[in-house]
């Protein structure tokens, strides 16, 4: 039996971060958490591409473009949606989730969803703390795990074993 785990070295990966500037009091912290996680895993600063977009709705568009131009091995989408009094929150949250999923599936590139969907600014800030409690950090770890796994899946299978 062969088990692929998505673990291993991350030093040779290039990673894109698409971060919304809307609610930047939260998203800047998510971005910093993601960068800290990438650095902790050995990704060099010059291998991190940060693209800012106006709002969460634009994250999938930039993520898809980053994948299309081949500058990175994985993309992390970071944003913050705080529920208001209208259905706008639900519409945008759904569109962003579906957009990132579609971009990942269409491009064949690992993309992670680090978009907070919270009821209040306090809830958002609680999820944008330091270290592993930061959802940007979590999204970066997931992106690296998927990039490693995708690389492992590219290794040819021995034809004598049925591959």
C-alpha positions in Angstrom: 0.0 0.0 0.0 1.2 3.5 -0.8 0.2 6.4 1.4 0.7 10.0 0.2 0.6 12.4 3.1 1.4 15.9 1.7 4.4 16.2 4.1 7.9 17.1 3.4 10.1 20.1 2.4 8.5 23.3 1.4 11.6 25.4 0.6 11.2 25.1 -3.2 7.6 26.2 -3.4 6.3 29.5 -4.6 3.0 30.5 -3.0 0.5 33.2 -3.9 -1.6 35.0 -1.3 -4.7 36.8 -2.6 -5.9 39.1 0.2 -8.8 41.4 0.3 -8.3 45.0 1.6 -11.9 45.2 2.8 -11.8 44.9 6.6 -8.1 45.3 6.5 -7.9 45.5 10.3 -8.5 41.7 10.1 -7.2 40.8 6.7 -3.7 42.3 7.3 -3.5 40.0 10.3 -4.6 37.0 8.2 -2.0 37.9 5.6 0.7 38.2 8.3 -0.3 34.9 9.8 -0.1 33.2 6.4 3.4 34.7 5.7 4.6 33.6 9.1 3.5 30.1 8.5 5.1 30.0 5.0 8.4 31.3 6.5 8.2 28.8 9.3 7.9 26.0 6.7 11.0 27.3 4.9 9.4 29.3 2.0 11.6 32.2 1.1 10.3 35.7 1.1 11.1 36.1 -2.6 8.9 33.0 -3.3 5.8 34.6 -1.8 3.6 36.6 -4.1 1.0 38.8 -2.4 -1.8 40.2 -4.5 -4.3 42.6 -2.9 -7.9 42.9 -4.2 -10.6 45.3 -3.1 -13.0 42.8 -1.6 -13.6 39.1 -1.0 -15.7 38.8 -4.2 -12.5 39.5 -6.3 -10.4 36.8 -4.6 -11.3 34.0 -6.9 -10.6 36.1 -10.0 -7.1 36.9 -8.9 -6.5 33.4 -7.6 -7.5 32.0 -11.0 -5.2 34.5 -12.8 -2.2 33.6 -10.5 -2.8 30.0 -11.4 -3.1 30.7 -15.1 0.2 32.5 -15.4 2.1 29.8 -13.5 4.0 32.0 -11.1 3.1 29.9 -8.0 2.5 26.3 -6.9 -0.4 27.1 -4.6 -2.8 30.0 -3.8 -4.1 31.1 -0.5 -7.3 33.2 -0.5 -7.7 35.5 2.5 -10.6 37.8 3.3 -13.2 38.7 5.9 -16.9 38.9 5.7 -18.9 40.2 8.6 -22.6 39.5 8.7 -24.8 42.6 8.3 -28.5 43.2 8.2 -29.1 42.2 4.6 -28.6 38.9 2.6 -25.5 40.4 0.9 -23.2 38.5 3.3 -24.7 35.1 2.3 -24.5 35.9 -1.4 -20.9 37.0 -1.2 -19.8 34.1 1.0 -21.4 31.6 -1.3 -19.9 33.3 -4.4 -16.4 33.4 -3.0 -16.5 29.8 -1.8 -17.8 28.5 -5.1 -15.4 30.8 -7.0 -12.3 29.5 -5.2 -13.5 25.9 -5.6 -14.1 26.5 -9.3 -10.7 28.2 -9.8 -8.9 25.3 -8.0 -10.7 22.6 -10.0 -10.3 24.3 -13.3 -6.6 25.2 -12.8 -5.6 22.0 -11.1 -3.7 24.1 -8.6 -4.1 23.8 -4.8 -6.1 26.8 -3.5 -7.2 27.3 0.1 -10.1 29.2 1.6 -9.0 31.5 4.3 -12.0 33.8 4.1 -13.6 34.4 7.5 -17.4 34.5 7.7 -18.3 35.9 11.1 -21.1 37.5 12.9 -19.0 40.4 14.3 -15.7 42.1 14.1 -14.8 40.6 17.5 -15.3 37.1 16.1 -13.1 38.0 13.1 -10.3 39.4 15.3 -10.4 36.2 17.5 -9.7 34.2 14.4 -6.9 36.4 13.3 -4.7 36.1 16.3 -1.0 35.0 16.4 0.5 31.7 15.5 -1.6 28.6 14.7 -4.8 30.2 16.0 -4.6 32.5 13.0 -6.8 31.3 10.1 -4.3 32.7 7.7 -1.7 30.5 9.2 -4.1 27.5 8.9 -4.8 28.3 5.2 -1.1 28.5 4.5 -0.4 25.2 6.1 -3.2 23.6 4.1 -1.9 25.2 0.9 1.6 23.7 1.5 0.2 20.3 2.4 -1.8 20.3 -0.9 1.1 21.5 -2.9 3.3 18.7 -1.5 0.6 16.2 -2.2 0.1 17.4 -5.8 3.9 17.1 -6.3 3.8 13.5 -4.9 0.9 12.7 -7.2 3.0 13.8 -10.2 5.6 11.0 -9.6 5.2 8.3 -12.2 3.8 5.0 -11.1 5.7 1.8 -11.9 3.9 0.3 -15.0 4.7 -3.2 -13.7 2.4 -2.4 -10.7 -0.5 -1.5 -12.9 0.1 2.3 -13.3 
